[in-house]
Structure formats: structure tokens, C-alpha cells
Amino acid sequence: MTAYSRAFSTLGCPEFSLAQVLALAAKHGLGEVEVRALGGTVDLPAYFATHCGTPAALAGQVRASGVRIVALDTSFKLIGSTEADRAALAAFLPWAEALGGVRLRVFDGGVPGGGNDLAPAFATLAWWRDERSRHGWLSQLMVETHDALTTTPAILEFAREAPDCGVLWDTHHTWKKGGEDPLATWAAIKERVVHVHVKDSVSRPSARHPFTYVLPGEGEFPMGPITTVLQREFNGTVSLEWEKQWHPYLPSVEEALRVAAERGWW
């Protein structure tokens, strides 16, 4: 038995309703889901308001399913956010709190690689801390290693200044954008990681990237060694971030989950 739990991001099935997402997770024996898109939108507060009505009703539906929502993924960026962006982030809070104070995924912002000024990120986090304290929110932020934080030195600099913000380690980003050995990255940042994204790709250009995502186990990503170390050292959530929302060429997330299980990929 692995120490970590498995989930998938609803980026892989953005058109699904919440009920369909929860049923898919149960079908594949997954006790958690990471929610980024539902019903064709990434505006989750609007979706919940329309389809669930109240935060309490959302919590009741999720509780009855036996599957836990482990995170709500926002579009918020720590670097470059506006007042409107902050208001949009705050709209997630009633729903996150009703779910027990689940983590909110935010992006780092900035540009991939080194050389980013992280001061704006720290200023944004100061605002967040004040708001969280004022409202008594349980929910916390986790920042994805997406742009400014795709190298170990940048992640460690961030961690020193923002010890209260968890790190969502996107293993593919630090490997492909940062050019790092994932095992070396993990060894350096593991004390701060609260959530992990995994996916696979080959070095063939696609419409949006200089690589192409492929089914788990069919690409170049060194998942085997990562799985081994995570099984031994990580007790959080490892989530298949199947990006069909942004890359329609991908097969269904259900096929990806089936293949990943059959191949013992994760």
C-alpha cells in the first residue's frame, strides 16, 4: 500500500457535472478528486451556485458520494493579480470552507525559469493572510510550480519567505520547463510539498507546447523512480493532471486512468 492517495484533476473531463466526476472517481477506486472545471467552465463558484445552490448543499452532495474534494483549483496568480482577481479568489471561500477548508490552488505567475522578482508574490500572500485571519477561514493556499517557481532555487527562495503556503509540485513542469531531475527536485523541496501533479509526454511539438502529452507510461517522463520515492516519503495527494481542457487531442481521462492502473504507472 502506498503512503499517498490518488486523485485526478477535472481538467481531464471539463464538461462533466459534479455528479459525473464523483461517480468516475468512485468507479476507478479513487477517494479524492481535484476540481478545476465543471460543466464546461472553470468558474467554479458560479457553477456551484447554479447547480448546488448553497455551500451546505454542495458539502452534502460530496459527503454522500464517499469521494472527497481535495482541492479547488483557481486561476489566481500570486504575481500580477488585480483587485478583481482577489475578489474572484474570495468567491471560492464559502464553497471551500463548506467542504472542510480544502486547499485552493493558485499559480505563481511570472515567467518560467529564474530571474523573477518574487516580492509581488509575497505582498499578495500578506494580503491573503490578513483576509484569512479577519474571516477566520480554514482554507489555505497551495502554489503550483508553473512559471516563476519551476526551478529548485526559486522554490526554495519562495519557501523561505512564505513558509505558510504549501507547494503543489507539478513534476512535469520542473522537469520540462525547469530542466531538472525530478528526484533531485523532490529531495530539495519535499518538506514543503502538499500536493503533486503527474502526467507524461514525448519530445514532439504540439499546438501549444514543444512537447506532446501522451497516455501514462507511453512517454519520456521518469515516473517509475518518482513513484518509488513518493510511495516511501509522501503522504499527500498525487493527482493525474490530464489536461484535456487545454489539449483536446488527448484521449479521455477515463482511458488515462485505466491505462495508468493497468500499467502500475502510479
C-alpha positions in Angstrom: 0.0 0.0 0.0 1.3 3.4 -0.9 1.5 6.3 1.6 0.0 8.8 -0.8 -3.6 8.9 -2.1 -4.5 9.2 -5.8 -6.8 11.7 -7.5 -7.4 13.2 -10.9 -8.0 16.8 -11.9 -11.3 17.6 -13.7 -9.2 19.3 -16.4 -9.5 15.8 -17.9 -13.3 15.9 -18.1 -14.2 19.6 -18.1 -17.7 19.0 -19.5 -18.7 16.6 -16.6 -21.1 17.6 -13.9 -20.1 17.3 -10.3 -22.1 14.1 -10.0 -20.4 12.6 -13.0 -17.0 13.5 -11.6 -17.7 11.9 -8.3 -19.1 8.8 -9.9 -16.0 8.5 -12.2 -13.7 8.7 -9.2 -15.6 6.0 -7.3 -15.6 3.8 -10.4 -11.8 3.9 -10.5 -11.4 3.3 -6.8 -10.2 6.9 -6.1 -11.2 8.5 -2.9 -10.3 12.1 -3.9 -10.8 14.5 -6.8 -9.2 17.8 -7.6 -11.7 20.2 -9.1 -10.7 22.7 -11.8 -13.5 22.7 -14.3 -17.2 21.5 -14.1 -20.0 21.8 -16.7 -17.7 23.4 -19.2 -16.5 26.3 -17.0 -13.6 27.0 -14.7 -15.7 29.5 -12.8 -16.4 27.0 -10.0 -18.2 29.5 -7.7 -20.7 30.2 -10.5 -21.1 26.5 -11.2 -21.7 25.6 -7.6 -24.2 28.5 -7.1 -26.2 27.4 -10.2 -26.1 23.6 -9.7 -25.8 23.2 -5.9 -27.4 26.3 -4.6 -25.7 26.7 -1.3 -22.3 25.7 0.2 -24.1 23.4 2.6 -25.8 21.6 -0.3 -22.5 21.1 -2.1 -20.9 19.7 1.0 -23.9 17.3 1.4 -23.6 16.0 -2.1 -19.9 15.4 -1.9 -20.3 13.7 1.5 -23.0 11.4 0.2 -20.7 10.3 -2.7 -18.0 8.9 -0.4 -15.4 10.8 -2.6 -13.6 13.8 -1.1 -12.8 17.0 -3.0 -9.2 17.5 -2.0 -8.7 20.9 -3.7 -10.4 23.6 -5.6 -8.2 25.0 -8.4 -8.4 28.7 -9.1 -6.9 30.8 -11.9 -5.4 33.3 -9.3 -1.7 34.3 -9.7 0.5 35.5 -6.8 2.5 37.6 -9.2 0.4 40.1 -11.2 -3.0 39.8 -9.5 -5.5 42.6 -9.6 -8.3 43.6 -7.2 -10.7 41.9 -9.5 -8.6 38.7 -9.3 -8.6 38.9 -5.5 -12.4 39.2 -5.5 -12.6 36.2 -7.8 -10.4 34.2 -5.4 -12.5 35.3 -2.4 -15.6 33.9 -4.2 -14.2 30.4 -3.8 -14.1 30.6 0.0 -17.7 29.9 1.0 -17.5 26.7 -1.0 -14.0 25.7 0.1 -15.0 26.3 3.8 -18.1 24.2 3.5 -16.0 21.3 2.2 -14.0 21.4 5.4 -11.4 24.1 4.4 -9.9 22.4 1.4 -6.8 23.8 -0.3 -7.1 26.4 -3.0 -4.7 26.0 -5.9 -3.1 29.3 -7.1 -0.5 29.9 -9.7 2.9 31.5 -9.1 2.8 33.8 -12.1 5.8 35.4 -13.6 7.9 33.6 -16.3 9.4 30.2 -16.4 12.9 29.8 -15.1 15.0 32.1 -12.9 15.2 35.8 -12.6 11.7 36.5 -11.3 11.2 39.1 -8.6 9.1 37.3 -6.0 8.3 40.4 -4.0 4.9 40.8 -5.6 4.0 37.2 -4.6 5.0 37.9 -1.0 2.9 41.1 -1.0 -0.1 39.1 -2.3 0.4 36.5 0.4 0.4 39.2 3.1 -3.0 40.3 1.8 -4.2 36.8 1.9 -3.0 36.2 5.5 -4.8 39.4 6.6 -8.0 38.3 4.9 -7.8 34.7 6.2 -7.3 35.9 9.7 -10.1 38.5 9.5 -12.6 36.0 8.2 -11.4 33.0 10.2 -11.0 30.9 7.1 -9.7 27.3 7.5 -8.8 27.0 3.8 -5.1 27.5 2.8 -3.4 28.3 -0.5 -1.0 26.0 -2.3 1.0 27.4 -5.1 1.7 25.4 -8.3 5.2 25.2 -9.7 4.0 26.6 -13.0 6.1 29.6 -14.1 8.3 31.5 -11.7 8.7 28.5 -9.5 9.8 25.9 -12.0 13.4 25.6 -10.6 14.6 24.4 -7.2 16.4 27.7 -6.2 13.2 29.7 -6.9 11.0 27.3 -5.0 13.4 27.3 -2.0 13.5 31.1 -2.1 9.8 31.2 -2.0 9.6 28.7 0.8 11.9 30.6 3.0 9.8 33.8 2.7 6.4 32.1 2.7 6.5 29.1 5.0 2.7 29.1 5.4 2.0 28.5 1.7 2.2 24.9 0.6 3.8 23.9 -2.7 1.9 22.0 -5.4 4.8 20.3 -7.1 4.0 19.8 -10.8 6.6 17.2 -11.5 6.3 17.7 -15.3 6.9 21.4 -15.1 10.1 21.3 -13.1 11.3 18.5 -15.3 10.4 20.0 -18.7 10.3 23.8 -18.1 13.0 23.8 -15.4 15.2 21.1 -16.9 15.6 19.4 -13.6 15.9 15.8 -12.5 12.7 15.2 -10.6 14.4 13.1 -7.9 16.8 16.0 -7.2 13.9 18.4 -7.1 12.0 16.2 -4.7 14.9 15.8 -2.4 15.3 19.6 -2.1 11.7 20.7 -1.8 9.9 17.7 -0.3 9.4 19.3 3.1 7.1 21.9 1.6 5.2 19.8 -0.9 1.5 19.2 0.0 0.2 18.0 -3.4 1.7 16.6 -6.6 0.7 16.7 -10.3 1.8 13.9 -12.7 1.5 13.4 -16.4 3.6 12.0 -19.3 4.8 13.4 -22.6 7.1 12.9 -25.6 9.5 15.5 -27.2 7.3 16.2 -30.2 5.8 19.6 -30.6 2.1 20.1 -30.2 -0.2 23.1 -30.8 0.7 24.8 -27.5 4.0 23.2 -26.4 7.3 21.9 -27.7 6.2 18.5 -26.4 3.0 16.4 -26.7 1.2 14.8 -23.8 0.6 11.0 -24.1 -1.1 8.3 -22.1 0.7 7.4 -18.8 3.6 5.1 -19.5 3.9 6.0 -23.2 6.2 9.0 -22.8 9.6 10.0 -21.6 8.7 11.2 -18.1 10.6 9.2 -15.5 7.6 8.2 -13.4 9.0 4.9 -12.1 11.7 6.4 -9.8 9.3 9.2 -8.8 6.6 6.7 -7.8 9.1 4.7 -5.7 10.3 7.8 -3.7 6.8 9.2 -3.3 5.5 5.9 -2.0 8.2 5.9 0.6 8.2 9.6 1.6 4.9 11.3 0.7 1.5 11.0 2.4 -0.4 13.7 0.5 -2.3 13.5 -2.8 -0.8 12.6 -6.2 -3.1 13.8 -8.9 -3.2 12.9 -12.6 -3.5 16.3 -14.3 -4.9 15.2 -17.6 -5.1 18.5 -19.5 -7.9 17.7 -22.0 -9.4 21.1 -21.3 -6.4 22.8 -22.9 -5.4 19.9 -25.2 -8.4 18.4 -27.0 -6.2 15.9 -28.8 -5.9 13.8 -25.6 -7.9 10.6 -25.1 -10.5 10.6 -22.3 -9.4 10.9 -18.7 -11.2 7.6 -18.1 -8.8 5.9 -20.6 -5.9 7.6 -19.0 -7.0 6.3 -15.5 -7.5 2.8 -16.9 -4.1 2.7 -18.6 -2.3 4.2 -15.5 -3.8 1.4 -13.3 -3.1 -1.4 -15.8 0.5 -0.3 -16.1 1.0 0.3 -12.4 2.2 3.7 -13.5 1.4 5.5 -10.3 
